[in-house]
């Protein structure tokens, strides 16, 4: 086999590997964006070792700072580093497509059914408790090994819990970065693991220009045309570009875009949001439901592509520069504190909403503990933990 053929085969193999692993995550990753980061850490970092813990934390910190769906952006970034631009696309398709198809099905068939109180849904929330606890334990051991960084993590968690706004996470990361510049300004960068980012800076610059250009141009085009699909694309693109703080924050943005315009009733909007809680994968796929309700499968495609496009453009546009910045000693010092703050943000999200909305009775704590033991000590695969959680939640509902 020639060298070029061997390289082509290797690229195809890497792409298929990314697609396979991300699809499995897309089918089993329940619990919202923070839980997704736990699933990613368990699958990509601990099991497959595609990245080291510090590089993963740096990527999470970057995506927490960017607007858009942070967990999806982390997945896209890992896919790109593993298999180039197409790897990022494969990672997104695998992680997103299962929930997109499920929500289109909800829109077309299951309207009017209330499954939010189903026992297996509660069981999946308990799975998220175990997954996030495992992620925090693993990341905390590596990223908060001393009293300074533990303190930063606890303070970050306190701020995240007591000051809950759309910009809280960004403010915490900025404050931690400034503190890190002071505490760790002399930290050496020679131990920083290199990130493999096969993206040219020229492509990154084009993507950043496209991100801001579309944000300005789409509303203008909407004003001068009567194209319904263009108006839809503008609304969902803007929602995906301006939201900080995860999937739940996008709810009011989307509501203002689709309900006052008469595209969807308030009742149908809330019904779809309830359905979106019941499927794995990113909450931003709620856009697929809205698009399907407005214009069938074509509307679902337009809405999904529009709301996720900013995430792609920002990840591609920032990763090549991020890899360089993170090796500068002062920036490295800032990232040391930022990584500790990210652990704190995860800890806060573990308490609220994951723990506070899930652990209500002793039986909930018992099942979550058993799932944690399965995952951490018995090394059970995540899909088996998910099935055990769904079964356990069903049993709890039957005996309660």
Buried (B, 14 or more C-beta within 10 A) or exposed (E): EEEEEEEEEEBEEBBEBBBEBBBBBBBBBBBBBBBBBBBBBBBBBBEEEBBBBBBBBBBBBBBBBBBBBBBBBBBBBBBBBBBBBBBBBBBBBBBBBBBBBBBBBBBBEBBEEEEEEBBBBBBBBBBBBBBBBBBBEBBBEBBBEEEBBBEBBBBBBEBBBEEEEBEBBBBBBBBBBEBBBEBBEEBEBEEBBEBEBEBEEEEBEBBBEBBEEBBEEBBEBBEEEEEEBBBBBBBBBBBBBBBBBBBBBBBEBBBEBBBEEEBBEEEBBEBBBBBBBBBBBBBBBBBBBBBBBBBEBEBBBBBBBBBBBBBBBBBBBBBBBBBEBBBEBBBBBBBBBBBBBBBBBBBBBBBEBBBEEBBEEEBBBBBBBBBBEBBBEEEBBBEEBBBBBBBBBBBBBEEE
